Amino acid sequence: MSFSQDKTQLENSGSSLDSIDPEVFEIINREHQRQKENIELIASANFVSRAVLEATGSILTNKVAEGYPGRRYFSGCENIDELENLAIARAKELFGAAHANLEPYTGSQANHAVYLTVLKPGDRILGMDLGHGGHLSHGARFTMTGKHYDCHFYQVAPDTERLDYDQILAQAKDIRPKLIIAGASSYPRIIDFQRFREIADEVGAYLLADIAHISGLVAAGLHPSPVPHAHFVTTSTQKTMRGPRSGIILLGEHSAPEFARKIDSAVFPGVQGAVHVHAIAAKAVMLKEAMSPSFVAYQRQNLENSRILAEDLMARGFRLVSGGTDNHLMLLDLTEKGITGKEAEDRLASVRITVNKNLLPYDSQKPSVCSGIRIGTSATTTRGLGSKEMHCLADLIDKMLSSEPTVNIITKVRDEVSRLCRLYPHIDSIYDHNGDRFALESQYQLQS
């Protein structure tokens, strides 16, 4: 085929994915159907708006840009500079930050940039134990962080399953870390960032607050912000923020003068290359959406849904780690139910309810099995489910996990899931941009 023939073929094909690559089109279509027909209860999952989707899939993916606004390594970045400056301004306004870097590809990349800024190989880190709610990027031994630094871990108290700040202080005094990480991937309680800063100051450590899970709650003013306290604040953007799969670094007034230029250099060229311009655009849209009253209403409903679901599950005999939740997620201990987290995950998946197995504090099971599951309400709340639906979900979870479900029970539960999904459709109809979706009174009547 000649170049001109090849060029003509590409032009004629347009942007039609189904004609260019029907195999990929079919896989995406199946995933679309799965999302429509499943109740999503994975705590790190959410649904983005049509506007965020449009920005993510825009022609901005064609533009290569390295560096920062006004300091690019390629020409033709005038529009990109304007876009990134807009996103930065919105992030600073929303979170009350003095400096914001929107370029990290992920929340983990944002964490690595912080490490590069203040640590040298072999320096000591104190973070939350992975089995007690921490994250892989906080020092798990098989990760880059764990291999490059001397990583130590604090745990939750055995009796309360909550952070014991006095014990963390004692541990910090003993090991004298250079960096303390406050933040979690599966901790259902409020984190006292001011207390963490006091601990860091007492031992001469820097403080990193990783708010990947709770950043949407922080943005809405429903969880204390770490920005006035931590030296560095990082977050992913796809969880409670309802943005693209990406990351952000924030610095408060007290940190920006010292670290702004250092953190920018650590991101690029320190830990990554060219900017994902389409992701910057999607984050800019996400941040504008997060400034709206409907976003605050959504997060309030998210917290209310989480509280109701947790209380209803406990009323049905489930033990929740720490006895409940203060945020969008909860951990169910299934030991007394006689099943593992993996078995529970599989049972619920069979009726199109999606959760993830999760290690519990002081868990005796291995990570591939686990003694519990993690449940979050962010995605279901975005979809429009409200308080009444949380009672229904508790009932469906109870039917599937409290005893071996019969074929009849499985069929009934699956029918209820289908009914909920029809009542609260997925991306085909929920993106009307007016926020009314999150204020509607639930129409679902709990079935006996």
C-alpha positions in Angstrom: 0.0 0.0 0.0 1.3 3.4 -1.0 1.6 6.3 1.5 -1.2 8.2 -0.2 -3.5 5.1 0.0 -2.6 4.5 3.6 -3.3 8.2 4.4 -6.7 8.1 2.6 -7.6 4.9 4.5 -6.9 6.7 7.9 -8.8 9.8 6.9 -11.8 7.7 5.8 -11.8 5.6 8.9 -12.5 8.8 11.0 -12.8 8.1 14.7 -15.0 5.1 14.6 -13.5 2.6 17.0 -15.9 -0.2 16.0 -14.7 0.0 12.4 -11.0 0.4 13.1 -10.7 -2.2 15.9 -13.9 -4.2 16.5 -12.1 -6.4 19.1 -11.2 -3.5 21.4 -14.6 -1.9 20.7 -16.3 -5.1 21.8 -14.3 -5.4 25.0 -15.1 -1.7 25.9 -18.7 -2.4 25.1 -18.8 -5.4 27.5 -17.2 -3.3 30.2 -19.8 -0.7 29.6 -22.5 -3.3 30.1 -20.8 -4.6 33.2 -20.8 -1.1 34.7 -24.4 -0.6 33.9 -25.5 -3.9 35.3 -23.4 -4.1 38.5 -23.6 -2.3 41.8 -20.2 -0.9 42.3 -19.1 -1.0 46.0 -15.3 -0.9 45.6 -14.2 2.1 47.7 -11.7 3.4 45.2 -14.2 3.3 42.3 -16.4 6.1 40.9 -18.0 7.4 37.7 -16.8 10.5 36.0 -19.1 13.0 34.3 -19.5 13.2 30.6 -17.5 16.5 30.6 -14.6 14.7 32.3 -14.9 11.9 29.7 -14.8 14.4 26.9 -11.7 16.1 28.2 -9.9 12.8 28.8 -10.6 11.6 25.3 -10.0 14.9 23.6 -7.4 15.9 20.9 -5.2 17.2 23.7 -3.7 13.7 23.7 -2.0 14.7 20.5 0.1 17.4 22.1 3.5 16.8 23.6 4.5 19.1 26.4 7.4 18.9 28.8 8.0 21.2 31.7 5.7 23.8 33.2 3.7 26.8 31.9 6.1 29.4 30.5 9.0 26.9 30.8 8.3 24.3 28.1 10.8 22.3 26.2 8.6 22.2 23.0 6.9 25.0 21.1 3.2 25.3 20.4 2.2 25.1 24.1 0.4 28.4 24.4 -3.0 26.8 24.9 -1.5 24.1 27.1 0.0 26.8 29.4 -3.4 28.5 29.7 -5.0 25.1 30.5 -2.5 24.1 33.1 -2.5 27.5 34.8 -6.3 27.3 34.9 -6.2 23.8 36.5 -3.5 25.0 39.0 -5.6 28.0 40.0 -8.7 25.9 40.6 -6.8 23.3 42.7 -5.3 26.1 44.9 -8.7 27.7 45.3 -10.5 24.5 46.1 -8.1 23.2 48.7 -6.8 26.5 50.0 -3.2 25.6 48.8 -0.4 28.0 48.0 1.1 25.8 45.3 -0.3 22.9 43.3 1.3 20.5 40.8 -1.2 18.9 38.5 1.2 16.8 36.5 1.6 13.5 38.4 0.3 10.6 36.4 -1.0 8.9 39.6 -1.3 9.4 43.3 1.6 6.9 43.7 3.7 9.0 41.4 2.9 12.1 43.5 4.2 10.2 46.6 7.4 9.2 44.8 8.0 12.9 43.9 7.7 13.8 47.6 10.2 11.1 48.5 12.6 12.4 45.8 12.2 15.9 47.2 13.2 15.2 50.8 14.7 11.7 51.0 17.9 10.0 50.0 18.2 6.2 49.5 18.2 4.5 52.9 16.4 7.3 54.8 13.8 6.3 57.3 10.0 6.5 56.7 7.2 5.9 59.1 3.9 5.0 57.4 0.7 3.1 58.1 1.0 -0.7 57.9 -0.5 -2.1 54.7 -2.5 -4.6 56.6 -3.9 -1.9 58.9 -5.1 0.4 56.2 -2.0 1.8 54.6 -1.1 1.9 50.9 1.5 0.0 48.8 3.3 3.3 48.0 3.8 4.0 51.7 6.7 1.5 52.0 5.5 -2.0 51.3 8.7 -4.1 51.1 8.2 -5.3 47.5 7.6 -1.8 46.1 10.1 0.8 44.9 9.6 2.7 48.1 10.2 -0.4 50.3 13.4 -1.2 48.4 14.9 2.3 48.3 14.1 3.4 51.9 14.2 2.1 55.4 10.5 1.8 56.0 8.7 1.3 59.3 5.0 1.1 60.1 2.5 2.1 62.7 -0.6 0.1 63.3 -4.1 0.7 64.8 -4.7 -0.1 68.4 -5.8 -3.7 69.0 -8.7 -2.8 71.2 -10.2 0.1 69.3 -8.8 -0.6 65.8 -8.2 3.2 65.5 -5.0 5.2 65.3 -3.4 5.7 68.7 -1.5 9.0 68.3 0.4 8.6 71.6 1.7 5.2 70.4 2.6 6.7 67.0 4.6 9.4 68.8 6.4 6.9 70.9 7.3 4.9 67.8 8.4 8.0 66.0 10.7 8.9 68.9 12.2 5.5 68.8 13.0 5.2 65.1 13.4 9.0 64.3 12.1 8.9 60.7 12.9 11.6 58.2 9.3 11.4 56.8 6.0 10.4 58.4 3.1 9.5 56.1 -0.5 10.2 57.3 -3.1 8.6 55.1 -4.7 5.3 54.2 -6.5 3.2 51.6 -8.7 1.4 54.0 -9.1 3.3 57.2 -12.7 4.2 58.0 -12.2 7.0 60.6 -11.2 10.7 60.7 -7.5 11.3 60.5 -6.1 14.0 62.8 -3.6 15.7 60.6 -2.8 18.4 63.1 -1.8 15.7 65.6 0.4 14.1 63.0 2.1 17.4 62.4 2.8 17.8 66.1 4.3 14.3 66.1 6.4 15.1 63.1 7.7 18.4 64.6 8.6 16.6 67.8 10.9 14.2 66.1 12.1 16.6 63.3 10.4 14.8 60.5 8.6 16.0 57.4 4.9 15.1 57.1 3.2 13.8 54.0 -0.6 13.6 54.0 -1.9 11.2 51.4 -5.6 11.9 51.0 -6.2 9.8 47.9 -9.4 8.3 49.3 -10.8 11.3 51.1 -9.8 14.3 48.9 -13.4 14.7 47.8 -14.6 14.9 51.4 -11.8 17.3 52.2 -12.7 19.5 49.1 -16.4 19.6 50.3 -15.4 20.6 53.8 -16.6 17.3 55.3 -13.2 16.0 56.5 -10.5 18.1 58.2 -8.0 19.3 55.7 -4.3 18.5 56.0 -3.2 21.5 53.8 -2.6 23.8 56.8 -0.6 21.2 58.6 1.3 18.8 56.3 4.5 19.7 54.5 3.1 17.9 51.4 -0.4 16.7 50.5 -0.9 14.2 47.7 -4.0 12.7 46.2 -5.2 10.6 43.3 -8.2 12.1 41.4 -10.4 9.2 40.4 -11.9 8.2 43.8 -14.1 10.6 45.8 -13.0 13.5 43.5 -14.7 11.8 40.5 -11.9 12.7 38.1 -9.5 10.9 35.7 -7.0 8.4 36.8 -4.3 10.8 37.8 -2.7 12.7 40.8 -2.1 16.1 42.4 0.4 17.5 44.9 -0.5 20.4 47.1 1.6 22.7 49.3 0.3 25.0 52.0 1.4 28.5 52.8 4.0 27.2 55.3 5.6 24.8 52.8 5.3 26.5 49.4 8.2 29.0 49.8 10.7 26.2 50.6 9.4 23.3 48.5 7.4 24.6 45.4 10.3 24.6 43.0 11.8 21.4 44.5 8.5 19.5 44.2 8.0 20.6 40.6 11.5 19.4 39.7 10.9 16.1 41.4 7.8 15.5 39.3 9.4 16.6 36.1 12.0 15.5 35.2 12.5 13.6 38.5 10.0 10.8 38.3 8.2 11.2 35.0 8.3 12.7 31.5 6.0 14.6 29.3 2.7 16.0 30.6 -0.5 14.0 30.0 -2.2 17.1 28.7 -5.6 15.4 28.3 -5.5 14.4 32.0 -4.7 18.0 33.0 -7.8 19.1 31.1 -9.9 16.4 32.8 -8.6 17.4 36.2 -9.5 21.1 35.4 -13.1 20.0 34.7 -13.1 17.8 37.8 -12.0 20.7 39.9 -14.7 23.0 38.5 -17.3 20.4 39.2 -16.0 20.0 42.8 -16.5 23.8 43.4 -20.3 23.4 42.8 -23.0 23.1 45.5 -24.1 19.8 43.9 -20.7 18.3 44.7 -21.0 19.2 48.3 -24.6 17.7 48.3 -23.2 14.6 46.7 -20.5 14.2 49.3 -23.0 14.7 52.1 -25.2 11.9 50.6 -22.0 9.8 50.2 -21.3 10.1 53.9 -25.0 9.5 54.8 -25.1 6.4 52.6 -22.0 5.0 54.2 -23.3 5.6 57.7 -26.6 4.0 57.0 -25.1 1.0 55.2 -22.6 0.5 58.1 -25.3 0.7 60.8 -27.7 -1.6 58.9 -24.9 -4.2 58.4 -24.0 -4.1 62.1 -27.7 -4.5 62.9 -27.7 -7.7 60.8 -24.8 -9.2 62.8 -21.8 -8.1 60.8 -18.7 -6.8 62.7 -17.2 -3.7 61.3 -13.6 -2.8 62.0 -13.5 0.1 64.5 -17.2 -0.3 65.0 -18.3 1.8 62.1 -17.2 4.5 59.7 -16.7 8.3 59.5 -16.1 8.4 55.8 -17.1 6.7 52.5 -15.8 3.2 53.3 -16.1 0.4 55.8 -14.3 -2.9 56.5 -16.4 -6.0 57.3 -14.8 -8.7 59.4 -16.2 -12.0 58.1 -14.5 -14.3 60.6 -17.7 -15.0 62.6 -19.6 -15.6 59.3 -17.3 -18.5 58.6 -16.1 -17.3 55.2 -13.0 -15.5 53.9 -12.8 -12.2 52.1 -12.1 -14.0 48.8 -15.2 -16.2 49.2 -17.3 -13.1 50.0 -16.0 -11.2 47.0 -16.8 -14.2 44.7 -20.3 -14.7 46.2 -21.2 -11.0 45.7 -19.7 -10.9 42.2 -21.9 -13.8 41.2 -24.9 -11.5 41.8 -23.2 -8.5 40.2 -22.3 -6.7 43.5 -18.6 -5.7 43.2 -16.5 -5.4 46.4 -12.8 -6.3 47.1 -11.3 -8.7 49.6 -9.3 -6.8 52.2 -6.8 -7.5 54.9 -8.0 -6.6 58.4 -5.8 -5.3 61.3 -3.9 -8.3 62.7 -5.3 -10.5 60.0 -4.2 -14.2 60.1 -5.1 -14.8 56.4 -2.7 -14.2 53.6 -3.4 -11.2 51.2 -4.8 -13.4 48.5 -7.5 -14.6 50.9 -8.1 -12.0 53.6 -10.6 -12.1 56.5 -12.7 -9.2 55.3 -14.0 -7.1 52.5 -13.9 -3.3 51.9 -17.1 -1.6 50.9 -17.4 2.0 49.7 -20.4 4.1 48.7 -18.9 6.8 46.4 -19.9 5.1 43.1 -23.4 4.1 44.1 -24.0 7.6 45.4 -22.9 9.1 42.1 -25.3 6.7 40.4 -28.1 8.2 42.5 -28.8 5.5 45.2 -29.9 7.0 48.5 -30.7 6.1 52.0 -33.5 3.6 51.2 -31.2 1.8 48.8 -28.6 1.4 51.4 -31.1 -0.6 53.5 -31.7 -2.8 50.5 -28.0 -3.3 49.8 -27.4 -4.4 53.4 -30.2 -6.9 53.0 -28.7 -8.3 49.8 -25.2 -8.5 51.3 -26.7 -10.3 54.3 -28.5 -12.8 52.2 -25.3 -13.6 50.3 -22.8 -13.7 53.1 -24.6 -14.8 56.4 -25.1 -18.3 55.2 -24.6 -20.4 52.1 -27.0 -18.9 49.6 -29.4 -21.2 47.8 -30.1 -21.0 44.1 -33.4 -19.4 44.9 -31.7 -16.7 47.0 -29.1 -16.1 44.4 -31.8 -15.6 41.7 -33.8 -13.2 43.9 -30.7 -11.1 44.9 -29.6 -10.9 41.2 -33.1 -9.7 40.3 -33.0 -7.0 43.0 -29.6 -5.9 41.7 -31.0 -5.6 38.2 -34.0 -3.7 39.5 -31.7 -1.2 41.3 -29.6 -0.8 38.2 -32.7 -0.1 36.0 -34.0 2.5 38.6 -30.6 4.2 38.7 -29.0 4.0 35.3 -25.3 4.3 34.6 -23.7 6.7 32.2 -26.4 6.6 29.6 -28.6 9.0 31.5 -27.1 10.3 34.8 -25.0 13.1 33.4 -27.4 16.0 33.1 -24.9 18.5 34.7 -27.5 20.1 37.0 -26.7 18.3 40.2 -30.4 17.3 40.8 -29.4 13.7 40.7 -27.9 13.9 44.1 -30.8 15.7 45.8 -33.6 13.4 44.6 -35.5 11.5 47.2 -35.0 7.8 46.7 -37.9 6.1 44.9 -37.0 2.6 45.9 -39.2 0.8 48.4 -37.5 -1.9 50.4 -38.9 -5.2 49.4 -39.7 -7.8 52.1 
